[in-house]
Amino acid sequence: MTPKTDAEIAAMRESGRMLATVLNVLRERTKAGLTPKDMSDIAKEELQKLGGQPAFLGYEGYSDIICISVNNQVQHSIPNSIPFQDGDVVNYDFGVTYKGMITDAGITVCVGNKFTPDSKRLLTGTERALYEGLRAVRAGARVGDISAVVERVLRKHKLGIVRELVGHGVGHELHEEPEIPNYGRAGTGPVLKTGMTIAIEPITTLGSAAIYQARVPQAELVLRRVFGVGGAGAVNRHRANRSWCWPSSTWGSLPAQGGIEAAFRAELASVPDRAAAIARIARHLERIGSPFRTAERFGVQDIIDPRESRALLCEWVKDAYRVLPELVGRPSFGTRP
């Protein structure tokens, strides 16, 4: 990440002021009967009054100006037309662009303040982790210093820590280096420098840390490429979950071909040898994208010969039908913001 100039930081402060204003309006106006679509319209109207631009609209094809996730939707959900009910846990994730500079923040609220003990623990623990992480920010600190303190608070409150979604640099782009995980070891990771701008984002659950849960049997077969949130692991709470990949598969946070120039634009603009920097980043992404190196991190159970695929899938279908009768009734998954 390139440290920001005084003028750029001033623009980010104004962008952040607009962002905080909109989030506070959403907090105050959230009530049973309104829908995520209603709240998106409110956010759009308020931001227009303030003179900012929505940072999320059109980002990687995103179709709305804000992400609104309800109850067991973990994050980054597109606003829908399902009315809120008292007790719903609602997460607003919003970004603002002003004078070319971007800020990114979110809040989570409980509709009608009808907390359960679990939802209270979820919101309280996550907020405390955020503020403890902010206290660790200073020039000379390492990313791991922030990650470690956030993890410590979250574990104290017995919350699941989502590993696939993390904090990040922000400013010239919505997502910049460095990534700020919500877990890690103090004294490790990139060093923070004066003028760097980051978003700390504790993303938590009451149960499993997986970002997707399903009640039906699931089989996943990775043939070639899978990146971003789509490449994250999933969890099913029954024994018929299967995940395989071919040796030809590759994955990661972004594809090396074409993705590097977009994701590392600010960093590449500041280096004397752009081609060498792109090659260095590409080598790193290609190393971690190999299934022979990182299959377990993506929840893959086995790397298979492609010729075995049909037989394995047929066997999975038989297993799935055997467990389906056990999956009737109300789900027992916990709430997640």
Kinemage of the C-alpha trace (Angstrom):
@kinemage 1
@onewidth
@group {chain A} dominant
@subgroup {mainchain}
@vectorlist {calphas} color= white
{ca met a 1} P 0.000 0.000 0.000
{ca thr a 2} L 1.170 3.512 -0.830
{ca pro a 3} L 0.859 5.934 2.146
{ca lys a 4} L -1.708 8.627 1.472
{ca thr a 5} L -0.926 12.332 1.120
{ca asp a 6} L -2.371 14.919 3.496
{ca ala a 7} L -4.902 15.940 0.827
{ca glu a 8} L -5.943 12.336 0.263
{ca ile a 9} L -6.366 11.737 3.986
{ca ala a 10} L -8.482 14.886 4.246
{ca ala a 11} L -10.719 13.565 1.472
{ca met a 12} L -10.961 10.211 3.277
{ca arg a 13} L -11.951 11.951 6.505
{ca glu a 14} L -14.815 13.658 4.688
{ca ser a 15} L -15.744 10.400 2.966
{ca gly a 16} L -15.710 8.678 6.362
{ca arg a 17} L -17.875 11.402 7.878
{ca met a 18} L -20.477 10.835 5.153
{ca leu a 19} L -20.267 7.085 5.663
{ca ala a 20} L -20.754 7.348 9.425
{ca thr a 21} L -23.694 9.712 8.928
{ca val a 22} L -25.467 7.265 6.616
{ca leu a 23} L -24.818 4.295 8.913
{ca asn a 24} L -26.204 6.207 11.895
{ca val a 25} L -29.357 7.054 9.917
{ca leu a 26} L -29.779 3.379 9.046
{ca arg a 27} L -29.296 2.399 12.685
{ca glu a 28} L -31.987 4.847 13.822
{ca arg a 29} L -34.495 3.950 11.100
{ca thr a 30} L -34.216 0.152 11.203
{ca lys a 31} L -37.502 -1.326 12.401
{ca ala a 32} L -39.751 -4.328 11.918
{ca gly a 33} L -41.723 -4.218 8.671
{ca leu a 34} L -39.091 -2.429 6.613
{ca thr a 35} L -37.019 -4.446 4.144
{ca pro a 36} L -33.340 -4.435 3.161
{ca lys a 37} L -34.441 -2.828 -0.131
{ca asp a 38} L -36.108 -0.030 1.837
{ca met a 39} L -32.903 0.556 3.779
{ca ser a 40} L -30.855 0.607 0.576
{ca asp a 41} L -33.134 3.334 -0.770
{ca ile a 42} L -32.673 5.318 2.457
{ca ala a 43} L -28.881 4.973 2.216
{ca lys a 44} L -28.947 6.151 -1.403
{ca glu a 45} L -31.056 9.196 -0.561
{ca glu a 46} L -28.912 10.188 2.430
{ca leu a 47} L -25.637 9.830 0.519
{ca gln a 48} L -26.953 11.956 -2.339
{ca lys a 49} L -27.762 14.718 0.162
{ca leu a 50} L -24.201 14.567 1.497
{ca gly a 51} L -22.539 14.696 -1.916
{ca gly a 52} L -20.757 11.329 -1.905
{ca gln a 53} L -20.791 8.410 -4.323
{ca pro a 54} L -21.489 4.747 -3.434
{ca ala a 55} L -18.249 2.751 -3.590
{ca phe a 56} L -19.857 -0.698 -3.893
{ca leu a 57} L -22.154 -0.115 -6.871
{ca gly a 58} L -20.690 -1.906 -9.889
{ca tyr a 59} L -17.720 -3.299 -7.942
{ca glu a 60} L -17.025 -6.672 -9.572
{ca gly a 61} L -20.555 -6.436 -10.988
{ca tyr a 62} L -22.284 -5.766 -7.633
{ca ser a 63} L -25.835 -4.564 -8.321
{ca asp a 64} L -26.646 -2.441 -5.254
{ca ile a 65} L -25.046 0.390 -3.283
{ca ile a 66} L -24.892 -1.445 0.052
{ca cys a 67} L -24.618 -4.974 1.473
{ca ile a 68} L -27.336 -5.879 3.984
{ca ser a 69} L -27.085 -9.285 5.671
{ca val a 70} L -29.781 -10.615 8.008
{ca asn a 71} L -29.392 -13.305 10.688
{ca asn a 72} L -27.555 -16.281 9.206
{ca gln a 73} L -26.364 -14.381 6.128
{ca val a 74} L -22.730 -13.893 7.023
{ca gln a 75} L -21.766 -10.872 4.897
{ca his a 76} L -22.044 -9.148 1.507
{ca ser a 77} L -25.700 -10.024 0.873
{ca ile a 78} L -27.646 -8.161 -1.818
{ca pro a 79} L -30.648 -6.296 -0.319
{ca asn a 80} L -33.934 -8.180 -0.776
{ca ser a 81} L -37.614 -7.500 -0.076
{ca ile a 82} L -38.106 -9.705 2.998
{ca pro a 83} L -39.408 -7.551 5.911
{ca phe a 84} L -37.408 -7.317 9.120
{ca gln a 85} L -38.822 -8.836 12.289
{ca asp a 86} L -38.120 -7.827 15.877
{ca gly a 87} L -35.004 -9.627 17.067
{ca asp a 88} L -33.414 -9.902 13.611
{ca val a 89} L -29.682 -9.256 13.537
{ca val a 90} L -28.965 -6.926 10.597
{ca asn a 91} L -25.527 -6.026 9.267
{ca tyr a 92} L -25.013 -2.948 7.076
{ca asp a 93} L -21.761 -2.882 5.070
{ca phe a 94} L -21.287 0.370 3.142
{ca gly a 95} L -18.629 2.273 1.245
{ca val a 96} L -18.337 5.894 0.106
{ca thr a 97} L -16.205 7.574 -2.554
{ca tyr a 98} L -15.386 11.286 -2.250
{ca lys a 99} L -12.841 13.126 -4.401
{ca gly a 100} L -11.590 9.762 -5.615
{ca met a 101} L -10.913 8.383 -2.112
{ca ile a 102} L -12.815 5.441 -0.636
{ca thr a 103} L -13.865 4.521 2.902
{ca asp a 104} L -15.480 1.252 3.996
{ca ala a 105} L -17.315 0.487 7.245
{ca gly a 106} L -20.247 -1.374 8.727
{ca ile a 107} L -22.544 -1.663 11.724
{ca thr a 108} L -24.751 -4.451 13.062
{ca val a 109} L -28.063 -3.785 14.824
{ca cys a 110} L -30.766 -5.846 16.488
{ca val a 111} L -34.241 -4.908 15.218
{ca gly a 112} L -36.385 -3.438 17.972
{ca asn a 113} L -33.518 -3.998 20.450
{ca lys a 114} L -35.077 -7.412 21.100
{ca phe a 115} L -31.818 -9.114 22.023
{ca thr a 116} L -31.396 -12.731 23.014
{ca pro a 117} L -28.421 -13.582 25.261
{ca asp a 118} L -26.628 -14.962 22.191
{ca ser a 119} L -27.280 -11.981 19.929
{ca lys a 120} L -26.170 -9.644 22.728
{ca arg a 121} L -22.930 -11.604 23.115
{ca leu a 122} L -22.420 -11.556 19.351
{ca leu a 123} L -22.757 -7.794 18.959
{ca thr a 124} L -20.980 -6.884 22.197
{ca gly a 125} L -18.006 -9.179 21.615
{ca thr a 126} L -17.552 -8.124 18.001
{ca glu a 127} L -17.688 -4.426 18.858
{ca arg a 128} L -15.184 -4.824 21.702
{ca ala a 129} L -12.834 -6.698 19.366
{ca leu a 130} L -13.032 -3.838 16.871
{ca tyr a 131} L -12.095 -1.197 19.426
{ca glu a 132} L -9.299 -3.291 20.890
{ca gly a 133} L -7.953 -3.748 17.379
{ca leu a 134} L -8.082 0.002 16.775
{ca arg a 135} L -6.042 0.596 19.942
{ca ala a 136} L -3.256 -1.549 18.462
{ca val a 137} L -2.907 0.665 15.376
{ca arg a 138} L 0.183 2.869 15.272
{ca ala a 139} L 3.167 3.491 13.030
{ca gly a 140} L 5.639 0.656 13.500
{ca ala a 141} L 3.038 -1.911 14.608
{ca arg a 142} L 2.602 -5.072 12.586
{ca val a 143} L -0.626 -6.426 11.146
{ca gly a 144} L -0.291 -9.448 13.430
{ca asp a 145} L -0.472 -7.138 16.466
{ca ile a 146} L -3.985 -6.102 15.398
{ca ser a 147} L -5.019 -9.614 14.422
{ca ala a 148} L -3.858 -11.139 17.699
{ca val a 149} L -5.753 -8.731 19.939
{ca val a 150} L -8.928 -9.049 17.839
{ca glu a 151} L -8.710 -12.839 18.022
{ca arg a 152} L -8.159 -12.768 21.782
{ca val a 153} L -11.323 -10.722 22.404
{ca leu a 154} L -13.438 -12.805 20.037
{ca arg a 155} L -12.331 -16.060 21.642
{ca lys a 156} L -13.053 -14.608 25.083
{ca his a 157} L -16.646 -14.116 23.936
{ca lys a 158} L -16.706 -17.617 22.380
{ca leu a 159} L -17.441 -16.374 18.872
{ca gly a 160} L -16.597 -18.075 15.596
{ca ile a 161} L -13.954 -16.201 13.591
{ca val a 162} L -14.602 -16.150 9.844
{ca arg a 163} L -11.256 -16.705 8.120
{ca glu a 164} L -12.188 -16.102 4.507
{ca leu a 165} L -13.313 -12.481 5.026
{ca val a 166} L -10.807 -10.057 6.533
{ca gly a 167} L -9.973 -6.394 6.960
{ca his a 168} L -7.813 -4.680 4.377
{ca gly a 169} L -6.183 -1.531 3.145
{ca val a 170} L -8.531 1.036 1.634
{ca gly a 171} L -8.309 4.443 -0.014
{ca his a 172} L -7.388 4.528 -3.682
{ca glu a 173} L -9.182 1.202 -4.138
{ca leu a 174} L -11.894 -0.515 -2.117
{ca his a 175} L -9.546 -3.399 -1.292
{ca glu a 176} L -5.820 -2.743 -0.999
{ca glu a 177} L -2.919 -4.480 0.676
{ca pro a 178} L -2.350 -5.419 3.440
{ca glu a 179} L -5.023 -7.893 4.466
{ca ile a 180} L -5.955 -7.609 8.178
{ca pro a 181} L -7.126 -11.061 9.381
{ca asn a 182} L -9.121 -11.377 12.594
{ca tyr a 183} L -6.707 -14.012 13.843
{ca gly a 184} L -2.913 -14.198 13.986
{ca arg a 185} L 0.266 -13.791 16.010
{ca ala a 186} L 1.615 -10.536 17.411
{ca gly a 187} L 4.897 -9.404 15.918
{ca thr a 188} L 4.177 -10.877 12.485
{ca gly a 189} L 2.955 -9.488 9.182
{ca pro a 190} L 3.540 -6.222 7.328
{ca val a 191} L 4.644 -3.138 9.247
{ca leu a 192} L 2.212 -0.220 9.393
{ca lys a 193} L 3.580 3.141 8.293
{ca thr a 194} L 2.418 6.712 8.781
{ca gly a 195} L -0.113 7.599 6.092
{ca met a 196} L -1.382 4.063 5.511
{ca thr a 197} L -5.169 3.654 5.726
{ca ile a 198} L -6.815 0.374 6.710
{ca ala a 199} L -10.229 -1.082 7.507
{ca ile a 200} L -10.415 -3.412 10.521
{ca glu a 201} L -13.415 -5.716 10.104
{ca pro a 202} L -14.135 -8.372 12.759
{ca ile a 203} L -16.563 -10.805 11.086
{ca thr a 204} L -17.969 -13.347 13.510
{ca thr a 205} L -20.556 -16.058 14.105
{ca leu a 206} L -22.209 -17.766 17.054
{ca gly a 207} L -21.402 -21.216 15.724
{ca ser a 208} L -19.121 -22.599 13.065
{ca ala a 209} L -16.714 -20.139 11.474
{ca ala a 210} L -17.694 -21.362 7.994
{ca ile a 211} L -19.274 -18.664 5.842
{ca tyr a 212} L -21.906 -20.986 4.415
{ca gln a 213} L -24.088 -23.612 6.024
{ca ala a 214} L -26.468 -26.003 4.313
{ca arg a 215} L -28.920 -28.580 5.583
{ca val a 216} L -28.861 -30.644 2.404
{ca pro a 217} L -26.104 -33.029 1.316
{ca gln a 218} L -23.520 -31.260 -0.777
{ca ala a 219} L -20.814 -32.325 -3.194
{ca glu a 220} L -18.209 -29.991 -4.670
{ca leu a 221} L -15.873 -30.856 -7.529
{ca val a 222} L -13.338 -28.199 -8.563
{ca leu a 223} L -12.285 -28.724 -12.160
{ca arg a 224} L -10.333 -25.597 -13.017
{ca arg a 225} L -10.616 -22.205 -11.365
{ca val a 226} L -12.375 -20.797 -8.306
{ca phe a 227} L -11.534 -17.443 -6.709
{ca gly a 228} L -12.742 -15.012 -4.055
{ca val a 229} L -15.669 -15.845 -1.761
{ca gly a 230} L -16.756 -18.520 -4.242
{ca gly a 231} L -13.612 -20.459 -3.411
{ca ala a 232} L -14.190 -20.541 0.321
{ca gly a 233} L -14.941 -23.755 2.177
{ca ala a 234} L -18.435 -24.776 3.221
{ca val a 235} L -19.695 -26.865 6.090
{ca asn a 236} L -22.677 -29.199 6.343
{ca arg a 237} L -23.662 -30.663 9.681
{ca his a 238} L -24.071 -34.188 8.427
{ca arg a 239} L -21.832 -36.895 7.096
{ca ala a 240} L -22.673 -36.542 3.372
{ca asn a 241} L -20.505 -33.517 2.660
{ca arg a 242} L -17.914 -34.237 -0.067
{ca ser a 243} L -15.303 -32.056 -1.745
{ca trp a 244} L -12.801 -33.105 -4.399
{ca cys a 245} L -10.612 -31.379 -6.943
{ca trp a 246} L -8.794 -32.268 -10.123
{ca pro a 247} L -5.019 -31.682 -10.354
{ca ser a 248} L -5.819 -28.978 -12.931
{ca ser a 249} L -7.672 -26.816 -10.371
{ca thr a 250} L -6.382 -23.514 -9.039
{ca trp a 251} L -7.838 -21.086 -6.507
{ca gly a 252} L -7.122 -18.096 -4.294
{ca ser a 253} L -8.276 -14.578 -3.487
{ca leu a 254} L -7.907 -13.452 -7.116
{ca pro a 255} L -6.711 -14.808 -10.483
{ca ala a 256} L -3.157 -13.847 -11.402
{ca gln a 257} L -4.162 -13.180 -15.014
{ca gly a 258} L -5.719 -9.721 -15.029
{ca gly a 259} L -6.446 -9.567 -11.303
{ca ile a 260} L -3.044 -8.330 -10.172
{ca glu a 261} L -3.209 -5.038 -12.067
{ca ala a 262} L -6.608 -4.255 -10.511
{ca ala a 263} L -5.979 -5.406 -6.930
{ca phe a 264} L -2.442 -4.009 -6.603
{ca arg a 265} L -2.891 -0.846 -8.681
{ca ala a 266} L -1.659 1.558 -6.007
{ca glu a 267} L 1.385 -0.561 -5.140
{ca leu a 268} L 2.329 -1.041 -8.805
{ca ala a 269} L 2.129 2.699 -9.414
{ca ser a 270} L 4.878 3.331 -6.853
{ca val a 271} L 7.493 0.743 -7.927
{ca pro a 272} L 10.289 1.446 -10.449
{ca asp a 273} L 9.931 -1.903 -12.253
{ca arg a 274} L 6.233 -2.623 -12.761
{ca ala a 275} L 6.775 -5.808 -14.798
{ca ala a 276} L 9.067 -7.317 -12.152
{ca ala a 277} L 6.554 -6.490 -9.394
{ca ile a 278} L 3.702 -8.133 -11.325
{ca ala a 279} L 5.846 -11.230 -11.896
{ca arg a 280} L 6.725 -11.422 -8.183
{ca ile a 281} L 3.079 -11.181 -7.102
{ca ala a 282} L 2.017 -13.686 -9.763
{ca arg a 283} L 4.580 -16.235 -8.533
{ca his a 284} L 3.222 -15.910 -5.000
{ca leu a 285} L -0.406 -16.343 -6.103
{ca glu a 286} L 0.462 -19.305 -8.299
{ca arg a 287} L 2.274 -21.028 -5.425
{ca ile a 288} L -0.663 -20.822 -3.036
{ca gly a 289} L -3.141 -21.629 -5.825
{ca ser a 290} L -1.839 -25.151 -6.352
{ca pro a 291} L -4.102 -27.891 -4.922
{ca phe a 292} L -0.996 -29.859 -3.973
{ca arg a 293} L -0.023 -27.049 -1.573
{ca thr a 294} L -3.274 -25.725 -0.156
{ca ala a 295} L -6.102 -28.246 -0.708
{ca glu a 296} L -6.719 -28.711 3.019
{ca arg a 297} L -7.101 -24.956 3.571
{ca phe a 298} L -9.972 -25.002 1.066
{ca gly a 299} L -11.717 -27.962 2.687
{ca val a 300} L -10.877 -30.352 -0.152
{ca gln a 301} L -10.881 -33.969 0.975
{ca asp a 302} L -8.962 -35.463 -1.930
{ca ile a 303} L -7.215 -34.645 -5.207
{ca ile a 304} L -8.611 -37.179 -7.653
{ca asp a 305} L -7.942 -38.602 -11.095
{ca pro a 306} L -10.578 -36.963 -13.354
{ca arg a 307} L -11.584 -40.420 -14.560
{ca glu a 308} L -12.823 -41.221 -11.038
{ca ser a 309} L -15.285 -38.309 -10.949
{ca arg a 310} L -18.397 -40.097 -12.193
{ca ala a 311} L -18.009 -43.063 -9.853
{ca leu a 312} L -17.418 -40.816 -6.827
{ca leu a 313} L -20.423 -38.620 -7.610
{ca cys a 314} L -22.666 -41.682 -8.084
{ca glu a 315} L -21.546 -43.028 -4.719
{ca trp a 316} L -22.200 -39.629 -3.130
{ca val a 317} L -25.776 -39.612 -4.484
{ca lys a 318} L -26.429 -42.929 -2.738
{ca asp a 319} L -25.009 -41.574 0.542
{ca ala a 320} L -27.040 -38.368 0.209
{ca tyr a 321} L -30.322 -40.206 -0.174
{ca arg a 322} L -29.517 -42.287 2.896
{ca val a 323} L -29.138 -39.217 5.144
{ca leu a 324} L -31.971 -37.068 3.736
{ca pro a 325} L -34.603 -38.539 6.120
{ca glu a 326} L -32.484 -37.301 9.053
{ca leu a 327} L -32.608 -33.673 7.871
{ca val a 328} L -36.268 -32.818 8.462
{ca gly a 329} L -37.349 -30.230 11.014
{ca arg a 330} L -36.179 -26.793 12.083
{ca pro a 331} L -32.476 -25.971 11.509
{ca ser a 332} L -30.310 -25.480 14.590
{ca phe a 333} L -27.767 -23.064 13.100
{ca gly a 334} L -26.847 -19.997 15.093
{ca thr a 335} L -27.218 -16.357 14.084
{ca arg a 336} L -24.341 -14.620 12.327
{ca pro a 337} L -23.958 -10.934 11.446
